[in-house]
């Protein structure tokens, strides 16, 4: 069942973000849903806003933050609902020797993870009637 939430959405380069109602899919295998208590727009986001990365639009910004785990997908064993977590924009594969030894920030397949991306998990919320 989709989870209603709000997001900072960039629809055009060099313009203010819009705060929009969106829905988030339930977590799939290996995924976690976190209710953010704090997030920010960092320097990487500033580059996205300025168009330096050529990021396809629209895009949701604010990938670093802190919050509480709300739900976990199948196979998630490292965190559970109610756990307090910090999020960072460092993708990791979870399988290389660095990830397997507790050092995901050193992931040897980080760029492969970035290139592969993942399924779209956010959708525009339906207008309220």
N, CA, C and O atoms as a printed pandas DataFrame, in Angstrom:
     atom_number atom_name residue_name chain_id  residue_number  x_coord  y_coord  z_coord
0              1         N          UNK        A               1    0.846   -1.175    0.000
1              2        CA          UNK        A               1    0.000    0.000    0.000
2              3         C          UNK        A               1    0.893    1.242    0.000
3              4         O          UNK        A               1    1.725    1.381    0.897
4              5         N          UNK        A               2    0.756    2.135   -0.957
5              6        CA          UNK        A               2    1.618    3.330   -1.026
6              7         C          UNK        A               2    1.561    4.174    0.251
7              8         O          UNK        A               2    0.517    4.306    0.890
8              9         N          UNK        A               3    2.701    4.730    0.592
9             10        CA          UNK        A               3    2.851    5.537    1.800
10            11         C          UNK        A               3    2.814    7.011    1.408
11            12         O          UNK        A               3    3.662    7.452    0.632
12            13         N          UNK        A               4    1.852    7.791    1.924
13            14        CA          UNK        A               4    1.826    9.223    1.589
14            15         C          UNK        A               4    2.950    9.969    2.306
15            16         O          UNK        A               4    3.240    9.704    3.472
16            17         N          UNK        A               5    3.577   10.905    1.592
17            18        CA          UNK        A               5    4.656   11.700    2.169
18            19         C          UNK        A               5    4.784   13.002    1.392
19            20         O          UNK        A               5    4.027   13.250    0.454
20            21         N          UNK        A               6    5.732   13.821    1.781
21            22        CA          UNK        A               6    6.018   15.078    1.079
22            23         C          UNK        A               6    7.475   15.073    0.675
23            24         O          UNK        A               6    8.309   14.453    1.334
24            25         N          UNK        A               7    7.781   15.768   -0.414
25            26        CA          UNK        A               7    9.150   15.777   -0.916
26            27         C          UNK        A               7    9.491   17.130   -1.515
27            28         O          UNK        A               7    8.615   17.849   -1.997
28            29         N          UNK        A               8   10.784   17.472   -1.479
29            30        CA          UNK        A               8   11.304   18.664   -2.150
30            31         C          UNK        A               8   11.637   18.253   -3.581
31            32         O          UNK        A               8   12.586   17.504   -3.812
32            33         N          UNK        A               9   10.856   18.744   -4.537
33            34        CA          UNK        A               9   10.969   18.313   -5.929
34            35         C          UNK        A               9   11.581   19.425   -6.777
35            36         O          UNK        A               9   11.154   20.578   -6.714
36            37         N          UNK        A              10   12.585   19.060   -7.570
37            38        CA          UNK        A              10   13.155   19.993   -8.537
38            39         C          UNK        A              10   12.555   19.658   -9.900
39            40         O          UNK        A              10   12.736   18.557  -10.420
40            41         N          UNK        A              11   11.838   20.626  -10.466
41            42        CA          UNK        A              11   11.210   20.439  -11.778
42            43         C          UNK        A              11   11.955   21.170  -12.887
43            44         O          UNK        A              11   11.825   20.818  -14.059
44            45         N          UNK        A              12   12.747   22.202  -12.517
45            46        CA          UNK        A              12   13.559   22.951  -13.476
46            47         C          UNK        A              12   14.872   23.312  -12.796
47            48         O          UNK        A              12   14.928   23.478  -11.577
48            49         N          UNK        A              13   15.929   23.433  -13.601
49            50        CA          UNK        A              13   17.211   23.879  -13.058
50            51         C          UNK        A              13   17.121   25.348  -12.662
51            52         O          UNK        A              13   16.376   26.124  -13.261
52            53         N          UNK        A              14   17.896   25.714  -11.639
53            54        CA          UNK        A              14   18.030   27.107  -11.196
54            55         C          UNK        A              14   16.711   27.757  -10.815
55            56         O          UNK        A              14   16.534   28.960  -11.008
56            57         N          UNK        A              15   15.782   26.973  -10.274
57            58        CA          UNK        A              15   14.515   27.509   -9.776
58            59         C          UNK        A              15   14.263   26.936   -8.388
59            60         O          UNK        A              15   14.820   25.893   -8.045
60            61         N          UNK        A              16   13.438   27.595   -7.587
61            62        CA          UNK        A              16   13.153   27.061   -6.247
62            63         C          UNK        A              16   12.510   25.675   -6.314
63            64         O          UNK        A              16   11.781   25.350   -7.250
64            65         N          UNK        A              17   12.800   24.884   -5.308
65            66        CA          UNK        A              17   12.164   23.572   -5.176
66            67         C          UNK        A              17   10.703   23.761   -4.811
67            68         O          UNK        A              17   10.331   24.773   -4.217
68            69         N          UNK        A              18    9.873   22.785   -5.166
69            70        CA          UNK        A              18    8.480   22.813   -4.717
70            71         C          UNK        A              18    8.280   21.656   -3.742
71            72         O          UNK        A              18    8.774   20.550   -3.960
72            73         N          UNK        A              19    7.551   21.929   -2.672
73            74        CA          UNK        A              19    7.229   20.887   -1.699
74            75         C          UNK        A              19    5.911   20.275   -2.150
75            76         O          UNK        A              19    4.890   20.959   -2.226
76            77         N          UNK        A              20    5.945   18.973   -2.450
77            78        CA          UNK        A              20    4.802   18.317   -3.058
78            79         C          UNK        A              20    4.396   17.057   -2.301
79            80         O          UNK        A              20    5.223   16.397   -1.672
80            81         N          UNK        A              21    3.112   16.740   -2.375
81            82        CA          UNK        A              21    2.612   15.472   -1.868
82            83         C          UNK        A              21    2.963   14.384   -2.871
83            84         O          UNK        A              21    2.679   14.515   -4.062
84            85         N          UNK        A              22    3.578   13.314   -2.392
85            86        CA          UNK        A              22    3.936   12.174   -3.220
86            87         C          UNK        A              22    3.571   10.903   -2.465
87            88         O          UNK        A              22    3.237   10.950   -1.281
88            89         N          UNK        A              23    3.635    9.781   -3.146
89            90        CA          UNK        A              23    3.476    8.496   -2.462
90            91         C          UNK        A              23    4.730    7.683   -2.686
91            92         O          UNK        A              23    5.357    7.756   -3.742
92            93         N          UNK        A              24    5.084    6.914   -1.688
93            94        CA          UNK        A              24    6.263    6.062   -1.703
94            95         C          UNK        A              24    5.788    4.620   -1.676
95            96         O          UNK        A              24    4.947    4.254   -0.854
96            97         N          UNK        A              25    6.324    3.801   -2.573
97            98        CA          UNK        A              25    5.968    2.382   -2.575
98            99         C          UNK        A              25    6.427    1.726   -1.281
99           100         O          UNK        A              25    7.374    2.185   -0.643
100          101         N          UNK        A              26    5.747    0.647   -0.899
101          102        CA          UNK        A              26    6.206   -0.158    0.231
102          103         C          UNK        A              26    7.621   -0.649   -0.067
103          104         O          UNK        A              26    7.995   -0.775   -1.233
104          105         N          UNK        A              27    8.409   -0.925    0.968
105          106        CA          UNK        A              27    9.788   -1.352    0.712
106          107         C          UNK        A              27    9.831   -2.720    0.028
107          108         O          UNK        A              27    9.119   -3.646    0.415
108          109         N          UNK        A              28   10.675   -2.825   -0.988
109          110        CA          UNK        A              28   10.916   -4.102   -1.660
110          111         C          UNK        A              28   12.037   -4.819   -0.904
111          112         O          UNK        A              28   12.559   -4.302    0.083
112          113         N          UNK        A              29   12.395   -5.999   -1.370
113          114        CA          UNK        A              29   13.470   -6.771   -0.737
114          115         C          UNK        A              29   14.734   -5.928   -0.643
115          116         O          UNK        A              29   15.170   -5.329   -1.626
116          117         N          UNK        A              30   15.314   -5.892    0.548
117          118        CA          UNK        A              30   16.553   -5.161    0.773
118          119         C          UNK        A              30   16.394   -3.672    0.991
119          120         O          UNK        A              30   17.392   -2.968    1.145
120          121         N          UNK        A              31   15.159   -3.165    1.009
121          122        CA          UNK        A              31   14.916   -1.730    1.173
122          123         C          UNK        A              31   14.362   -1.413    2.556
123          124         O          UNK        A              31   13.832   -2.277    3.255
124          125         N          UNK        A              32   14.506   -0.141    2.925
125          126        CA          UNK        A              32   14.050    0.347    4.224
126          127         C          UNK        A              32   13.294    1.652    4.016
127          128         O          UNK        A              32   13.709    2.482    3.207
128          129         N          UNK        A              33   12.190    1.846    4.735
129          130        CA          UNK        A              33   11.487    3.129    4.741
130          131         C          UNK        A              33   11.851    3.837    6.037
131          132         O          UNK        A              33   11.727    3.270    7.123
132          133         N          UNK        A              34   12.306    5.096    5.911
133          134        CA          UNK        A              34   12.711    5.888    7.066
134          135         C          UNK        A              34   11.847    7.139    7.133
135          136         O          UNK        A              34   11.717    7.854    6.140
136          137         N          UNK        A              35   11.254    7.411    8.293
137          138        CA          UNK        A              35   10.557    8.672    8.515
138          139         C          UNK        A              35   11.616    9.672    8.932
139          140         O          UNK        A              35   12.178    9.585   10.024
140          141         N          UNK        A              36   11.885   10.633    8.040
141          142        CA          UNK        A              36   12.944   11.600    8.297
142          143         C          UNK        A              36   12.525   12.613    9.353
143          144         O          UNK        A              36   11.418   13.151    9.319
144          145         N          UNK        A              37   13.426   12.858   10.284
145          146        CA          UNK        A              37   13.230   13.897   11.285
146          147         C          UNK        A              37   13.978   15.159   10.867
147          148         O          UNK        A              37   13.597   16.271   11.230
148          149         N          UNK        A              38   15.053   14.968   10.095
149          150        CA          UNK        A              38   15.849   16.096    9.613
150          151         C          UNK        A              38   16.509   15.704    8.304
151          152         O          UNK        A              38   16.977   14.577    8.141
152          153         N          UNK        A              39   16.542   16.637    7.385
153          154        CA          UNK        A              39   17.258   16.441    6.123
154          155         C          UNK        A              39   17.725   17.797    5.648
155          156         O          UNK        A              39   17.304   18.831    6.167
156          157         N          UNK        A              40   18.573   17.787    4.684
157          158        CA          UNK        A              40   19.072   19.052    4.173
158          159         C          UNK        A              40   19.395   18.951    2.705
159          160         O          UNK        A              40   19.432   17.864    2.128
160          161         N          UNK        A              41   19.626   20.089    2.119
161          162        CA          UNK        A              41   20.077   20.152    0.741
162          163         C          UNK        A              41   21.565   20.455    0.813
163          164         O          UNK        A              41   21.968   21.531    1.253
164          165         N          UNK        A              42   22.382   19.495    0.376
165          166        CA          UNK        A              42   23.829   19.623    0.520
166          167         C          UNK        A              42   24.463   20.166   -0.761
167          168         O          UNK        A              42   23.765   20.550   -1.700
168          169         N          UNK        A              43   25.787   20.190   -0.781
169          170        CA          UNK        A              43   26.516   20.739   -1.923
170          171         C          UNK        A              43   26.251   19.940   -3.201
171          172         O          UNK        A              43   26.171   20.521   -4.284
172          173         N          UNK        A              44   26.115   18.624   -3.090
173          174        CA          UNK        A              44   25.781   17.809   -4.270
174          175         C          UNK        A              44   24.427   18.228   -4.831
175          176         O          UNK        A              44   24.254   18.336   -6.045
176          177         N          UNK        A              45   23.474   18.463   -3.940
177          178        CA          UNK        A              45   22.157   18.922   -4.381
178          179         C          UNK        A              45   22.269   20.283   -5.064
179          180         O          UNK        A              45   21.575   20.542   -6.047
180          181         N          UNK        A              46   23.140   21.155   -4.551
181          182        CA          UNK        A              46   23.319   22.472   -5.162
182          183         C          UNK        A              46   23.820   22.322   -6.605
183          184         O          UNK        A              46   23.411   23.074   -7.489
184          185         N          UNK        A              47   24.709   21.343   -6.836
185          186        CA          UNK        A              47   25.172   21.079   -8.206
186          187         C          UNK        A              47   24.017   20.582   -9.073
187          188         O          UNK        A              47   23.909   20.955  -10.241
188          189         N          UNK        A              48   23.160   19.745   -8.504
189          190        CA          UNK        A              48   21.992   19.273   -9.257
190          191         C          UNK        A              48   21.078   20.442   -9.599
191          192         O          UNK        A              48   20.597   20.552  -10.727
192          193         N          UNK        A              49   20.839   21.314   -8.624
193          194        CA          UNK        A              49   19.984   22.486   -8.852
194          195         C          UNK        A              49   20.514   23.357   -9.978
195          196         O          UNK        A              49   19.743   23.901  -10.768
196          197         N          UNK        A              50   21.825   23.487  -10.049
197          198        CA          UNK        A              50   22.442   24.331  -11.070
198          199         C          UNK        A              50   22.588   23.651  -12.424
199          200         O          UNK        A              50   22.996   24.288  -13.395
200          201         N          UNK        A              51   22.259   22.362  -12.497
201          202        CA          UNK        A              51   22.329   21.643  -13.760
202          203         C          UNK        A              51   23.695   21.078  -14.099
203          204         O          UNK        A              51   23.868   20.530  -15.187
204          205         N          UNK        A              52   24.684   21.191  -13.196
205          206        CA          UNK        A              52   26.033   20.714  -13.487
206          207         C          UNK        A              52   26.102   19.205  -13.695
207          208         O          UNK        A              52   26.972   18.729  -14.423
208          209         N          UNK        A              53   25.204   18.442  -13.072
209          210        CA          UNK        A              53   25.228   16.989  -13.211
210          211         C          UNK        A              53   24.343   16.507  -14.361
211          212         O          UNK        A              53   24.408   15.334  -14.730
212          213         N          UNK        A              54   23.525   17.381  -14.929
213          214        CA          UNK        A              54   22.620   16.964  -15.993
214          215         C          UNK        A              54   21.579   15.965  -15.517
215          216         O          UNK        A              54   21.132   15.112  -16.283
216          217         N          UNK        A              55   21.201   16.071  -14.271
217          218        CA          UNK        A              55   20.243   15.150  -13.663
218          219         C          UNK        A              55   18.908   15.200  -14.399
219          220         O          UNK        A              55   18.370   16.286  -14.618
220          221         N          UNK        A              56   18.358   14.038  -14.789
221          222        CA          UNK        A              56   17.034   14.040  -15.419
222          223         C          UNK        A              56   15.991   14.578  -14.440
223          224         O          UNK        A              56   16.056   14.307  -13.241
224          225         N          UNK        A              57   15.041   15.333  -14.959
225          226        CA          UNK        A              57   14.006   15.955  -14.127
226          227         C          UNK        A              57   12.655   15.300  -14.372
227          228         O          UNK        A              57   12.430   14.746  -15.448
228          229         N          UNK        A              58   11.758   15.348  -13.407
229          230        CA          UNK        A              58   11.906   15.888  -12.052
230          231         C          UNK        A              58   12.740   14.960  -11.178
231          232         O          UNK        A              58   12.903   13.778  -11.480
232          233         N          UNK        A              59   13.266   15.518  -10.085
233          234        CA          UNK        A              59   14.058   14.746   -9.139
234          235         C          UNK        A              59   13.752   15.245   -7.730
235          236         O          UNK        A              59   13.486   16.429   -7.528
236          237         N          UNK        A              60   13.790   14.335   -6.757
237          238        CA          UNK        A              60   13.597   14.678   -5.345
238          239         C          UNK        A              60   14.972   14.859   -4.722
239          240         O          UNK        A              60   15.829   13.983   -4.831
240          241         N          UNK        A              61   15.180   15.992   -4.071
241          242        CA          UNK        A              61   16.458   16.277   -3.414
242          243         C          UNK        A              61   16.347   16.042   -1.911
243          244         O          UNK        A              61   15.254   15.905   -1.362
244          245         N          UNK        A              62   17.518   15.998   -1.259
245          246        CA          UNK        A              62   17.556   15.804    0.188
246          247         C          UNK        A              62   17.880   14.365    0.530
247          248         O          UNK        A              62   17.078   13.690    1.176
248          249         N          UNK        A              63   19.044   13.878    0.108
249          250        CA          UNK        A              63   19.418   12.480    0.282
250          251         C          UNK        A              63   20.218   12.211    1.552
251          252         O          UNK        A              63   20.595   11.067    1.807
252          253         N          UNK        A              64   20.477   13.219    2.335
253          254        CA          UNK        A              64   21.173   13.022    3.606
254          255         C          UNK        A              64   20.237   13.436    4.722
255          256         O          UNK        A              64   19.546   14.449    4.615
256          257         N          UNK        A              65   20.211   12.655    5.796
257          258        CA          UNK        A              65   19.302   13.006    6.879
258          259         C          UNK        A              65   19.368   12.016    8.029
259          260         O          UNK        A              65   20.228   11.137    8.079
260          261         N          UNK        A              66   18.438   12.187    8.941
261          262        CA          UNK        A              66   18.334   11.312   10.104
262          263         C          UNK        A              66   16.867   11.064   10.386
263          264         O          UNK        A              66   16.025   11.934   10.164
264          265         N          UNK        A              67   16.565    9.875   10.873
265          266        CA          UNK        A              67   15.175    9.560   11.161
266          267         C          UNK        A              67   15.029    8.212   11.835
267          268         O          UNK        A              67   15.976    7.679   12.414
268          269         N          UNK        A              68   13.823    7.670   11.750
269          270        CA          UNK        A              68   13.470    6.415   12.410
270          271         C          UNK        A              68   12.951    5.439   11.359
271          272         O          UNK        A              68   12.131    5.805   10.517
272          273         N          UNK        A              69   13.426    4.207   11.409
273          274        CA          UNK        A              69   12.975    3.174   10.481
274          275         C          UNK        A              69   11.496    2.894   10.725
275          276         O          UNK        A              69   11.085    2.610   11.850
276          277         N          UNK        A              70   10.705    2.977    9.659
277          278        CA          UNK        A              70    9.254    2.715    9.733
278          279         C          UNK        A              70    8.918    1.294    9.291
279          280         O          UNK        A              70    8.070    0.634    9.890
280          281         N          UNK        A              71    9.592    0.828    8.235
281          282        CA          UNK        A              71    9.297   -0.496    7.681
282          283         C          UNK        A              71   10.532   -1.021    6.974
283          284         O          UNK        A              71   11.372   -0.248    6.512
284          285         N          UNK        A              72   10.637   -2.340    6.893
285          286        CA          UNK        A              72   11.753   -2.966    6.188
286          287         C          UNK        A              72   11.218   -3.990    5.200
287          288         O          UNK        A              72   10.180   -4.610    5.432
288          289         N          UNK        A              73   11.935   -4.159    4.098
289          290        CA          UNK        A              73   11.578   -5.165    3.107
290          291         C          UNK        A              73   12.173   -6.512    3.471
291          292         O          UNK        A              73   12.945   -6.635    4.423
292          293         N          UNK        A              74   11.805   -7.505    2.705
293          294        CA          UNK        A              74   12.308   -8.860    2.928
294          295         C          UNK        A              74   13.831   -8.884    2.896
295          296         O          UNK        A              74   14.458   -8.207    2.080
296          297         N          UNK        A              75   14.416   -9.670    3.793
297          298        CA          UNK        A              75   15.859   -9.849    3.800
298          299         C          UNK        A              75   16.648   -8.796    4.552
299          300         O          UNK        A              75   17.861   -8.939    4.702
300          301         N          UNK        A              76   16.000   -7.742    5.032
301          302        CA          UNK        A              76   16.716   -6.707    5.782
302          303         C          UNK        A              76   16.936   -7.215    7.203
303          304         O          UNK        A              76   15.981   -7.529    7.915
304          305         N          UNK        A              77   18.223   -7.294    7.616
305          306        CA          UNK        A              77   18.533   -7.825    8.937
306          307         C          UNK        A              77   19.305   -6.846    9.822
307          308         O          UNK        A              77   19.413   -7.058   11.030
308          309         N          UNK        A              78   19.842   -5.779    9.229
309          310        CA          UNK        A              78   20.702   -4.876   10.001
310          311         C          UNK        A              78   19.938   -3.817   10.777
311          312         O          UNK        A              78   20.461   -3.273   11.750
312          313         N          UNK        A              79   18.715   -3.512   10.369
313          314        CA          UNK        A              79   17.894   -2.527   11.073
314          315         C          UNK        A              79   16.477   -3.070   11.184
315          316         O          UNK        A              79   16.079   -3.985   10.464
316          317         N          UNK        A              80   15.723   -2.471   12.119
317          318        CA          UNK        A              80   14.335   -2.893   12.346
318          319         C          UNK        A              80   13.485   -1.658   12.609
319          320         O          UNK        A              80   14.011   -0.612   12.989
320          321         N          UNK        A              81   12.175   -1.772   12.410
321          322        CA          UNK        A              81   11.312   -0.630   12.716
322          323         C          UNK        A              81   11.575   -0.115   14.130
323          324         O          UNK        A              81   11.695   -0.889   15.080
324          325         N          UNK        A              82   11.660    1.218   14.245
325          326        CA          UNK        A              82   11.949    1.860   15.524
326          327         C          UNK        A              82   13.408    2.243   15.699
327          328         O          UNK        A              82   13.727    3.048   16.574
328          329         N          UNK        A              83   14.307    1.685   14.883
329          330        CA          UNK        A              83   15.724    2.038   14.977
330          331         C          UNK        A              83   15.953    3.458   14.467
331          332         O          UNK        A              83   15.351    3.868   13.474
332          333         N          UNK        A              84   16.817    4.205   15.142
333          334        CA          UNK        A              84   17.219    5.542   14.700
334          335         C          UNK        A              84   18.399    5.372   13.750
335          336         O          UNK        A              84   19.338    4.634   14.046
336          337         N          UNK        A              85   18.349    6.057   12.605
337          338        CA          UNK        A              85   19.382    5.891   11.581
338          339         C          UNK        A              85   19.806    7.235   11.002
339          340         O          UNK        A              85   19.091    8.231   11.116
340          341         N          UNK        A              86   20.964    7.243   10.390
341          342        CA          UNK        A              86   21.486    8.390    9.654
342          343         C          UNK        A              86   21.651    7.939    8.212
343          344         O          UNK        A              86   22.147    6.842    7.954
344          345         N          UNK        A              87   21.237    8.782    7.268
345          346        CA          UNK        A              87   21.328    8.452    5.845
346          347         C          UNK        A              87   22.439    9.250    5.199
347          348         O          UNK        A              87   22.667   10.406    5.554
348          349         N          UNK        A              88   23.133    8.638    4.248
349          350        CA          UNK        A              88   24.185    9.325    3.506
350          351         C          UNK        A              88   24.123    8.899    2.048
351          352         O          UNK        A              88   23.618    7.824    1.725
352          353         N          UNK        A              89   24.638    9.745    1.177
353          354        CA          UNK        A              89   24.616    9.502   -0.253
354          355         C          UNK        A              89   25.869    8.769   -0.675
355          356         O          UNK        A              89   26.659    9.285   -1.466
356          357         N          UNK        A              90   26.053    7.594   -0.164
357          358        CA          UNK        A              90   27.171    6.753   -0.567
358          359         C          UNK        A              90   26.589    5.379   -0.859
359          360         O          UNK        A              90   26.423    4.565    0.049
360          361         N          UNK        A              91   26.276    5.117   -2.135
361          362        CA          UNK        A              91   25.691    3.819   -2.460
362          363         C          UNK        A              91   26.693    2.693   -2.233
363          364         O          UNK        A              91   27.903    2.888   -2.353
364          365         N          UNK        A              92   26.180    1.527   -1.907
365          366        CA          UNK        A              92   27.043    0.363   -1.717
366          367         C          UNK        A              92   26.321   -0.884   -2.206
367          368         O          UNK        A              92   25.093   -0.959   -2.188
368          369         N          UNK        A              93   27.106   -1.859   -2.643
369          370        CA          UNK        A              93   26.534   -3.075   -3.223
370          371         C          UNK        A              93   26.091   -4.075   -2.164
371          372         O          UNK        A              93   25.192   -4.880   -2.404
372          373         N          UNK        A              94   26.727   -4.025   -0.978
373          374        CA          UNK        A              94   26.393   -4.972    0.085
374          375         C          UNK        A              94   27.068   -6.318   -0.057
375          376         O          UNK        A              94   26.865   -7.187    0.790
376          377         N          UNK        A              95   27.878   -6.531   -1.115
377          378        CA          UNK        A              95   28.455   -7.850   -1.361
378          379         C          UNK        A              95   29.982   -7.876   -1.481
379          380         O          UNK        A              95   30.596   -8.913   -1.227
380          381         N          UNK        A              96   30.603   -6.760   -1.860
381          382        CA          UNK        A              96   32.055   -6.779   -2.046
382          383         C          UNK        A              96   32.751   -6.975   -0.694
383          384         O          UNK        A              96   32.090   -6.977    0.345
384          385         N          UNK        A              97   34.074   -7.139   -0.701
385          386        CA          UNK        A              97   34.788   -7.401    0.563
386          387         C          UNK        A              97   34.659   -6.245    1.551
387          388         O          UNK        A              97   34.622   -6.470    2.760
388          389         N          UNK        A              98   34.590   -5.000    1.046
389          390        CA          UNK        A              98   34.448   -3.860    1.956
390          391         C          UNK        A              98   33.065   -3.857    2.611
391          392         O          UNK        A              98   32.943   -3.693    3.825
392          393         N          UNK        A              99   32.037   -4.039    1.799
393          394        CA          UNK        A              99   30.668   -4.072    2.344
394          395         C          UNK        A              99   30.506   -5.228    3.328
395          396         O          UNK        A              99   29.911   -5.070    4.394
396          397         N          UNK        A             100   31.046   -6.399    2.956
397          398        CA          UNK        A             100   30.900   -7.596    3.788
398          399         C          UNK        A             100   31.630   -7.475    5.122
399          400         O          UNK        A             100   31.309   -8.192    6.069
400          401         N          UNK        A             101   32.615   -6.570    5.208
401          402        CA          UNK        A             101   33.362   -6.412    6.461
402          403         C          UNK        A             101   32.978   -5.136    7.205
403          404         O          UNK        A             101   33.720   -4.668    8.069
404          405         N          UNK        A             102   31.803   -4.570    6.865
405          406        CA          UNK        A             102   31.305   -3.412    7.608
406          407         C          UNK        A             102   31.853   -2.071    7.176
407          408         O          UNK        A             102   31.807   -1.115    7.951
408          409         N          UNK        A             103   32.377   -1.969    5.948
409          410        CA          UNK        A             103   32.930   -0.713    5.439
410          411         C          UNK        A             103   32.265   -0.311    4.121
411          412         O          UNK        A             103   32.951   -0.170    3.109
412          413         N          UNK        A             104   30.933   -0.122    4.116
413          414        CA          UNK        A             104   30.231    0.162    2.860
414          415         C          UNK        A             104   30.654    1.471    2.197
415          416         O          UNK        A             104   30.469    1.629    0.990
416          417         N          UNK        A             105   31.215    2.411    2.952
417          418        CA          UNK        A             105   31.672    3.675    2.343
418          419         C          UNK        A             105   32.856    3.444    1.411
419          420         O          UNK        A             105   33.181    4.311    0.600
420          421         N          UNK        A             106   33.504    2.283    1.516
421          422        CA          UNK        A             106   34.639    1.949    0.653
422          423         C          UNK        A             106   34.236    0.983   -0.464
423          424         O          UNK        A             106   35.106    0.419   -1.127
424          425         N          UNK        A             107   32.956    0.788   -0.677
425          426        CA          UNK        A             107   32.432   -0.178   -1.657
426          427         C          UNK        A             107   33.213   -0.142   -2.963
427          428         O          UNK        A             107   33.402    0.922   -3.553
428          429         N          UNK        A             108   33.668   -1.314   -3.413
429          430        CA          UNK        A             108   34.428   -1.370   -4.661
430          431         C          UNK        A             108   33.519   -1.342   -5.894
431          432         O          UNK        A             108   34.017   -1.198   -7.011
432          433         N          UNK        A             109   32.209   -1.475   -5.720
433          434        CA          UNK        A             109   31.268   -1.412   -6.850
434          435         C          UNK        A             109   30.352   -0.202   -6.739
435          436         O          UNK        A             109   29.268   -0.195   -7.322
436          437         N          UNK        A             110   30.764    0.811   -6.009
437          438        CA          UNK        A             110   29.925    1.999   -5.797
438          439         C          UNK        A             110   29.454    2.630   -7.100
439          440         O          UNK        A             110   28.278    2.965   -7.241
440          441         N          UNK        A             111   30.358    2.792   -8.043
441          442        CA          UNK        A             111   29.969    3.422   -9.308
442          443         C          UNK        A             111   29.031    2.524  -10.104
443          444         O          UNK        A             111   28.154    3.023  -10.810
444          445         N          UNK        A             112   29.201    1.215  -10.004
445          446        CA          UNK        A             112   28.274    0.300  -10.659
446          447         C          UNK        A             112   26.886    0.414  -10.078
447          448         O          UNK        A             112   25.898    0.367  -10.811
448          449         N          UNK        A             113   26.798    0.563   -8.767
449          450        CA          UNK        A             113   25.506    0.736   -8.101
450          451         C          UNK        A             113   24.858    2.031   -8.584
451          452         O          UNK        A             113   23.659    2.057   -8.866
452          453         N          UNK        A             114   25.650    3.116   -8.683
453          454        CA          UNK        A             114   25.115    4.396   -9.156
454          455         C          UNK        A             114   24.597    4.285  -10.590
455          456         O          UNK        A             114   23.536    4.821  -10.909
456          457         N          UNK        A             115   25.344    3.591  -11.456
457          458        CA          UNK        A             115   24.930    3.451  -12.862
458          459         C          UNK        A             115   23.662    2.614  -12.984
459          460         O          UNK        A             115   22.780    2.936  -13.780
460          461         N          UNK        A             116   23.565    1.542  -12.197
461          462        CA          UNK        A             116   22.396    0.661  -12.300
462          463         C          UNK        A             116   21.143    1.332  -11.779
463          464         O          UNK        A             116   20.046    1.075  -12.276
464          465         N          UNK        A             117   21.297    2.191  -10.780
465          466        CA          UNK        A             117   20.126    2.855  -10.216
466          467         C          UNK        A             117   19.153    1.843   -9.648
467          468         O          UNK        A             117   19.555    0.774   -9.187
468          469         N          UNK        A             118   17.901    2.171   -9.679
469          470        CA          UNK        A             118   16.887    1.270   -9.156
470          471         C          UNK        A             118   15.536    1.673   -9.681
471          472         O          UNK        A             118   15.417    2.638  -10.435
472          473         N          UNK        A             119   14.522    0.944   -9.290
473          474        CA          UNK        A             119   13.178    1.274   -9.772
474          475         C          UNK        A             119   12.688    2.583   -9.166
475          476         O          UNK        A             119   13.113    2.970   -8.077
476          477         N          UNK        A             120   11.808    3.248   -9.866
477          478        CA          UNK        A             120   11.205    4.461   -9.322
478          479         C          UNK        A             120   10.278    4.070   -8.182
479          480         O          UNK        A             120    9.407    3.216   -8.348
480          481         N          UNK        A             121   10.464    4.689   -7.031
481          482        CA          UNK        A             121    9.692    4.329   -5.834
482          483         C          UNK        A             121    8.719    5.422   -5.423
483          484         O          UNK        A             121    7.825    5.174   -4.614
484          485         N          UNK        A             122    8.874    6.638   -5.966
485          486        CA          UNK        A             122    7.991    7.757   -5.637
486          487         C          UNK        A             122    7.047    8.026   -6.792
487          488         O          UNK        A             122    7.407    7.862   -7.958
488          489         N          UNK        A             123    5.842    8.436   -6.457
489          490        CA          UNK        A             123    4.850    8.800   -7.467
490          491         C          UNK        A             123    4.142   10.071   -7.013
491          492         O          UNK        A             123    4.040   10.349   -5.818
492          493         N          UNK        A             124    3.663   10.825   -7.972
493          494        CA          UNK        A             124    2.832   11.977   -7.621
494          495         C          UNK        A             124    1.600   11.490   -6.884
495          496         O          UNK        A             124    0.989   10.487   -7.253
496          497         N          UNK        A             125    1.249   12.215   -5.839
497          498        CA          UNK        A             125    0.035   11.854   -5.107
498          499         C          UNK        A             125   -1.174   12.243   -5.950
499          500         O          UNK        A             125   -1.138   13.223   -6.694
500          501         N          UNK        A             126   -2.215   11.483   -5.825
501          502        CA          UNK        A             126   -3.448   11.853   -6.515
502          503         C          UNK        A             126   -4.036   13.083   -5.828
503          504         O          UNK        A             126   -3.984   13.194   -4.604
504          505         N          UNK        A             127   -4.587   13.995   -6.601
505          506        CA          UNK        A             127   -5.195   15.183   -5.989
506          507         C          UNK        A             127   -6.281   14.782   -4.991
507          508         O          UNK        A             127   -7.032   13.832   -5.212
508          509         N          UNK        A             128   -6.342   15.522   -3.901
509          510        CA          UNK        A             128   -7.365   15.256   -2.883
510          511         C          UNK        A             128   -8.722   15.680   -3.415
511          512         O          UNK        A             128   -8.851   16.723   -4.056
512          513         N          UNK        A             129   -9.738   14.857   -3.143
513          514        CA          UNK        A             129  -11.078   15.226   -3.620
514          515         C          UNK        A             129  -11.942   15.786   -2.526
515          516         O          UNK        A             129  -13.095   16.142   -2.771
